[in-house]
């Protein structure tokens, strides 16, 4: 069984502007992060393969990430970006998939939680774009918070044949110790069988300086109960996680926060489910 980190990023602020990187708190992120930076952490954690996830609304970045996957022995899949609202979304996807590195494209994502409209995922043009993603056998990563969960649930119901992957357990307010809107909205999404969830991005939703695994545990336990082990994926959210702790600390915290799992369930969480959901079988 391959151990897979299903969610990490690379970037280079010298080449691109990242709107989400605003403010002094993000100063540690304002340098280039690439494969050579990640390899030591993967080696120490025993991770064999990764899924590289978009950071910008940019076809150029997606093309570059596909080339990265083609040139490394670690990145085995890319969740890229296309403009779902564009009438040419199908053409854009075909261009990416038909290119020399297109086999590494396994999914699509958009920063939905940054859209002013909480119902963005209900829009007809977005749903048409999601249908184009489905038609090409790709997955779709949901980057949402509690505000967008109702629209996400409706989109999932409208497209039962499209595998959806919820990033960062929908970013509940872990630092507050509770998030009632998240608790109310998540069960409906989890009830849809075509949705999996990444146990990722949690320590940066906690108190960066003072969090402990105990802060994560109530949220992790709810997610495991709602989704069950067959729909759980491990993701580091590296290097964003470095704002609150090392790769090792993040991984140890997740392991400590998990309820008791069988070895088979543990193996699914740390690789098997990512391989299945993203169709990585021939890419590993």
ABEGO torsion letter per residue (X at the ends): XBBBBABBBBBBAAABBBAAABEAAAAAABBBBBAAAAAAAAAAAGBABBBBBBABBBAAAAAAAAAAAAABAABABBBBBBBAABAAAAAAAAAAAABAAAAABABBBBBAAABABAAAAABAAAAAAAAAAAAAGBBBBBBBBAAAAAAAAAAAAABAABBBBBBGGGGBBAAAGBBAAAAAAAAAAAABAABBBBBBGAAAABBAAABBAAAAAAAAAAAAAAAEAAABBBBAGOAAAAAAEBAAAAAAAAAAABBBBBAAAAAAAAGAAAAAAAGAAAAX
